[in-house]
């Protein structure tokens, strides 16, 4: 963490504030959301389909409104949208703790999702604009703070939940309220890139959808989000099936978070020194696909009997899943900073928020469809006696995504953003020197 703190300190004050902003957002969010379903079903006594509806409303209101939030950030400015999102999240979390009827719970869930749609694209657009040529490093540090919040939040929620879930909701709401007040006072204002632009949002959206390279890149990357989401879907299901408990799931999340916090900056620096952005993304996607091979090869392992098995037995059973988690986390660490920098580079610099919003919207749709398909593949694999079917399918998705990005990078102008790919800059400089020597 000392290296991370030093790297964070090397950026401008606005970026440091954005890092603290995202850390606090994730602490507040994850101290509540992992325990919400259990509260709705257990404490309030709602049917599971109603719980699914409430959680689905939150996801739909966030994913469906990302494009609107990003475009408004370009038009109105980044800081106002960040503050608006924090205010809505404050109200939404307070309502989740105080509301007892279904209509109000649905409204609260929608507000929490809409809040994310407002501040997420704005934060990323602000970060990309402020970082300039250091986008890759900025997003690498950003991911460390992001993951740290994911680790800390559930621990606080677990402690508060032992008292009352309503207390968790109100404390989370207070966290967002304090953060909003602090950001209002301390975060410098940044004009949106389309503040003085003519035309409306539809014109901006048409322009974004007409950016063929960006759109193809976004579609090619959807599979990576489906793979990443298996940390929350397929892998915990399989871990519980094999071990019959929650310890393995806890170890998975702890391993993933610890790796990102401890290794993100080193991995990014290593990859940036050797690869161009497209090469880093392609190699990371390949590793994402290959990360599911260990669990695919061991998919036929018989679950441990309830209450039986030594510590060694549990470790042997958990090892393929933990290895898959570690490889998937490493792959994400490689891809994420270059991916976020590439979105900004492929998009119009006057519409950074719009492009991040569209990218998140497409990714959210892909996650929804991918979850349905991966869940169906898990059921189908068990039904036909092929337990490795979903994992081999996910491995194929990763390889397919890598191939699509590689073809796109070879057939189109990728990026001219200096500082994003110094490895390529060195090769071009070396090639130019060789040509000069040849002429002399």
Residue pairs with C-beta under 8 A, 6 or more apart in sequence:
1 261
3 265
3 266
4 141
4 144
4 261
4 264
4 265
7 137
7 140
7 141
7 265
8 15
8 16
8 19
8 141
8 145
9 16
11 19
11 130
11 131
11 134
11 138
11 141
12 130
13 188
14 126
14 130
14 187
14 188
14 190
15 127
15 130
15 131
15 138
17 183
17 186
17 187
18 123
18 126
18 127
18 130
18 142
18 187
19 141
19 142
19 145
20 145
21 82
21 123
21 179
21 183
21 187
22 123
22 142
22 145
22 146
22 149
23 145
23 146
23 148
23 149
24 149
24 175
24 179
25 86
25 89
25 119
25 149
25 176
25 179
26 145
26 146
26 148
26 149
26 150
26 152
26 153
27 149
27 152
27 153
27 156
27 175
28 89
28 93
28 153
28 172
28 175
28 176
28 179
29 89
29 149
29 153
29 172
30 149
30 150
30 152
30 153
30 154
30 157
31 153
31 154
31 156
31 157
31 160
31 168
31 171
31 172
31 175
32 93
32 96
32 153
32 157
32 168
32 169
32 172
34 154
34 157
35 157
35 158
35 161
35 165
35 168
36 55
36 96
37 51
37 55
39 165
40 46
40 50
40 51
40 54
40 105
41 47
41 48
41 51
43 165
44 100
46 54
46 102
50 102
53 106
54 102
54 105
54 106
54 109
55 109
57 106
57 109
57 110
57 113
58 109
58 110
58 112
58 113
59 113
59 364
59 368
60 113
61 109
61 110
61 111
61 113
61 114
61 117
62 112
62 113
62 114
62 115
62 116
62 117
62 120
62 364
63 113
63 117
63 360
63 361
63 363
63 364
63 365
63 367
63 368
64 117
64 361
64 364
65 113
65 114
65 117
65 118
66 117
66 120
66 121
66 356
66 357
66 358
66 360
66 361
66 364
67 205
67 354
67 357
67 358
67 360
67 361
68 117
68 201
68 357
69 81
69 85
69 117
69 118
69 119
69 120
69 121
69 122
69 353
69 357
70 121
70 122
70 125
70 353
70 354
70 355
70 356
70 357
70 358
70 360
71 194
71 201
71 204
71 205
71 351
71 353
71 354
71 357
72 81
72 118
72 201
72 353
73 81
73 118
73 121
73 122
73 125
73 192
73 353
73 357
74 125
74 192
74 193
74 194
74 195
74 197
74 204
74 350
74 351
74 352
74 353
74 354
75 192
75 194
75 195
75 197
75 201
76 192
76 195
77 189
77 190
77 191
77 192
77 195
78 122
78 123
78 125
78 126
78 129
78 190
78 192
78 353
79 122
79 126
79 183
79 187
79 188
79 189
79 190
81 118
81 119
81 121
81 122
81 353
82 118
82 119
82 122
82 123
82 126
82 183
82 187
83 180
83 183
83 184
84 118
84 119
85 114
85 115
85 116
85 117
85 118
85 119
85 120
85 122
86 115
86 119
86 176
86 177
86 179
86 180
86 183
87 115
87 176
87 180
88 111
88 112
88 114
88 115
88 118
89 111
89 112
89 115
89 116
89 119
89 173
89 176
90 173
90 174
90 176
90 177
90 180
91 111
91 173
92 108
92 109
92 110
92 111
92 112
92 114
92 115
93 108
93 112
93 169
93 170
93 172
93 173
93 176
94 169
94 170
94 173
95 104
95 105
95 107
95 108
95 111
96 105
96 108
96 109
96 112
96 169
97 165
97 166
97 167
97 168
97 169
97 170
97 173
98 166
98 169
98 170
99 105
99 107
99 108
117 357
120 356
120 360
121 353
121 354
121 356
121 357
121 360
122 353
124 340
124 353
124 356
125 192
125 193
125 344
125 352
125 353
125 356
126 190
127 135
127 138
127 139
127 142
128 135
128 138
128 340
128 341
128 344
128 352
128 356
129 190
129 193
129 352
130 138
130 190
131 137
131 138
131 139
132 419
133 417
133 418
133 419
133 420
134 419
135 337
135 340
135 341
135 344
135 345
135 417
135 419
135 420
136 268
136 272
136 277
136 337
136 338
136 341
136 419
136 420
137 265
137 268
137 269
137 272
137 337
139 336
139 337
139 340
139 341
140 264
140 265
140 268
140 336
140 337
141 264
141 265
142 340
143 260
143 264
143 333
143 336
143 337
144 260
144 261
144 264
144 265
147 256
147 257
147 260
147 261
147 264
148 257
148 261
150 253
150 257
151 253
151 254
151 257
151 258
151 261
154 253
156 171
157 168
157 172
160 167
160 168
160 171
161 168
192 353
193 349
193 350
193 351
193 352
193 353
194 204
194 350
194 351
194 354
197 204
197 350
204 351
204 354
205 354
205 358
207 348
207 351
208 214
208 215
208 347
208 348
208 351
208 354
208 355
208 358
209 215
209 358
211 346
211 347
211 348
211 355
213 346
213 408
213 412
213 413
214 343
214 346
214 347
214 355
216 404
216 408
216 412
217 342
217 343
217 346
217 405
217 408
218 343
218 358
218 359
218 362
218 363
219 362
219 404
220 401
220 404
220 405
220 408
221 281
221 339
221 363
221 401
221 405
222 362
222 363
222 365
222 366
222 370
222 401
223 285
223 366
223 370
223 397
223 398
223 400
223 401
224 285
224 288
224 335
224 339
224 398
224 401
225 363
225 366
225 367
225 370
226 366
226 367
226 370
226 371
226 374
226 394
226 397
227 288
227 289
227 291
227 292
227 328
227 394
227 397
227 398
228 288
228 328
228 332
229 367
229 370
229 371
230 292
230 328
230 374
230 394
231 252
231 253
231 256
231 325
231 328
233 371
233 374
233 375
234 374
234 378
234 390
234 391
234 394
235 252
235 295
235 321
235 324
235 325
236 249
236 252
237 378
238 295
238 321
239 248
239 249
239 252
239 318
239 321
240 246
240 248
240 249
241 303
242 248
242 301
242 303
242 304
242 317
242 318
242 321
243 303
243 304
243 314
243 317
243 318
244 303
244 304
244 305
244 306
247 314
248 314
248 318
248 321
248 322
251 318
251 322
252 321
252 322
252 325
255 322
255 325
255 326
255 329
256 325
256 326
256 328
256 329
259 326
259 329
259 330
259 333
260 329
260 332
260 333
263 330
263 333
264 333
267 330
267 333
267 334
268 333
268 334
268 337
271 280
271 283
271 334
271 338
272 280
272 338
272 421
272 422
272 423
273 422
273 423
274 423
275 283
275 421
275 423
276 414
276 421
276 423
276 424
277 338
277 341
277 342
277 345
277 414
277 415
277 420
277 421
278 405
278 406
278 409
278 414
280 334
280 335
280 338
281 334
281 335
281 338
281 339
281 342
281 405
282 402
282 405
282 406
282 409
283 334
283 402
284 331
284 332
284 334
284 335
284 338
285 331
285 335
285 398
285 399
285 401
285 402
285 405
286 398
286 399
286 402
287 327
287 330
287 331
287 334
287 398
288 328
288 331
288 332
288 335
288 398
288 401
288 402
289 394
289 395
289 396
289 397
289 398
289 399
289 400
289 401
289 402
290 327
290 395
290 398
291 324
291 327
291 328
291 330
291 331
291 395
291 398
292 324
292 328
292 391
292 392
292 394
292 395
292 398
293 391
293 395
294 320
294 321
294 323
294 324
294 327
295 320
295 321
295 323
295 324
295 391
296 388
296 391
296 392
296 395
297 320
297 388
298 320
299 381
299 387
299 388
299 391
300 387
300 388
301 317
301 320
303 317
304 313
304 314
304 317
309 317
338 420
341 417
341 420
342 414
342 415
342 420
343 355
343 356
343 359
344 352
344 355
344 356
344 417
345 414
345 415
345 416
345 417
345 420
346 355
346 414
346 415
347 354
347 355
347 356
348 354
348 355
374 390
374 393
374 394
377 389
377 390
377 393
378 390
380 386
380 389
380 390
381 387
381 388
381 389
381 390
415 421
418 425
